[in-house]
């Protein structure tokens, strides 16, 4: 199997691969070859902490966001508004605002003060 483009993989293929691994019809290596999905993905997503194979196939890689979608959108909107008024923000300013948002909304964060 060649390199698989992560953006082009089909969720139906991934769902079938996860389902067959969970049902122990085949191992994760064989499932990855048969359904043309990355090798370690069926192994990782066949874990039972995910409710259904469909839900597991839709999971995204990487860390979950700290602020959540709504607060991140507010942060982006705020930074765009400040830019429109020619008030430039540095990376440190943006980080400081993110920390303040997290603390004001009682969200645990890994950010340094």
C-alpha positions in Angstrom: 0.0 0.0 0.0 1.4 3.4 -0.9 1.1 6.6 1.0 -2.5 7.5 1.6 -3.6 11.1 1.4 -5.2 11.9 4.8 -7.7 14.4 3.4 -8.9 12.0 0.7 -9.7 9.0 2.8 -13.4 7.9 2.8 -15.2 7.8 6.1 -17.2 4.8 4.9 -14.0 2.8 4.2 -12.6 3.9 7.6 -15.9 2.9 9.3 -15.8 -0.6 7.7 -12.2 -1.1 8.7 -12.9 -0.1 12.3 -16.0 -2.3 12.4 -14.1 -5.4 11.1 -11.3 -4.9 13.6 -13.7 -4.5 16.5 -15.6 -7.6 15.5 -12.2 -9.4 15.2 -13.0 -10.5 11.7 -9.5 -9.4 10.7 -6.5 -7.6 12.2 -5.8 -3.9 11.8 -2.9 -4.5 9.3 -5.1 -6.6 7.0 -8.0 -4.2 7.4 -5.8 -1.3 6.5 -4.7 -3.0 3.3 -8.2 -4.2 2.3 -9.9 -0.9 2.9 -6.9 1.3 1.8 -6.7 3.3 5.0 -3.5 4.3 7.0 -2.1 1.3 9.0 -2.3 2.6 12.6 -5.7 4.3 12.3 -7.9 1.2 12.6 -5.8 0.1 15.5 -6.1 3.4 17.3 -9.8 4.0 16.5 -11.0 0.5 17.2 -10.6 1.3 20.9 -13.9 0.9 22.6 -13.9 4.4 24.1 -15.5 5.5 20.9 -19.2 4.7 20.8 -19.8 3.7 17.2 -17.4 3.0 14.3 -19.1 6.0 12.4 -18.2 8.3 15.3 -14.7 7.0 15.5 -14.1 7.5 11.8 -15.1 11.1 12.1 -12.6 11.9 14.9 -9.9 14.5 14.1 -6.3 14.0 14.8 -4.4 16.2 17.3 -5.2 17.8 20.5 -8.7 19.1 21.2 -9.0 22.9 21.4 -8.7 24.5 24.9 -11.1 27.3 24.4 -13.8 25.5 22.4 -15.2 26.5 19.1 -17.3 29.4 20.3 -14.6 31.2 22.2 -12.1 30.6 19.5 -14.5 32.3 17.0 -14.8 35.2 19.4 -11.0 35.5 19.6 -10.7 35.5 15.8 -13.5 38.0 15.5 -11.9 40.3 18.1 -8.5 40.1 16.4 -10.0 40.9 13.0 -11.9 43.8 14.4 -8.7 45.2 16.0 -6.9 44.8 12.7 -9.7 46.7 10.9 -9.1 49.6 13.3 -5.3 49.4 12.5 -4.5 48.3 16.0 -1.9 45.6 15.4 -1.7 42.6 17.6 1.5 40.8 18.3 1.6 37.0 18.9 2.2 37.8 22.6 -0.9 40.0 22.7 -3.0 37.3 21.2 -1.7 34.7 23.7 -2.4 37.1 26.5 -6.0 37.5 25.3 -6.4 33.8 25.0 -5.3 33.3 28.6 -7.7 36.0 29.8 -10.6 34.3 27.9 -9.8 31.0 29.5 -9.5 32.4 33.0 -12.7 34.5 32.7 -14.6 31.5 31.6 -13.1 29.2 34.2 -11.5 26.9 31.7 -8.4 24.9 32.6 -5.6 25.8 30.3 -2.0 24.8 29.6 -1.0 28.4 28.8 1.8 30.0 30.8 0.9 33.2 32.5 
